[in-house]
Amino acid sequence: MECVNCDREILDAALYCQWCGARQPTLSEEIAQAGREMAEAAAAVAQRVMEAAKPVARDIVRTAKPAVEKATRKGVQAAEKAARKTEPIVSEARRATKRAARRTARITTEAARKVKKAAKAK
Ligand SMILES: [Zn+2]
């Protein structure tokens, strides 16, 4: 292998360079260094991807905005239309419920009177 300092050929297992005396990295140090370099490279790639994606994202937002606004407007219109159409039905249902409640009250009162009368007759 080559010395990390002077680049001269040294024994593969050498801990120190026989020419310049520089300490050679151990296998675990080399693995750790490789890991750090890989992490740095991955971070750099991620950074570049994000930077490249920014204008694309802006473009998508700019392009999609009118469509989203149009869809929202249509949704609101549809909701208003539905509200207008159901309004009379809801009102009618409310009136019918009131009528039914009044009728029930009348029938109940009438029944109570009949029961009272029958009790008195005994
Ligand atoms: Zn050396």
Residues whose N, C-alpha, C, O or C-beta is under 5 A from the ligand:
A	BS01	ZN	C3 N5 C6 D7 C17 W19 C20 G21 A22
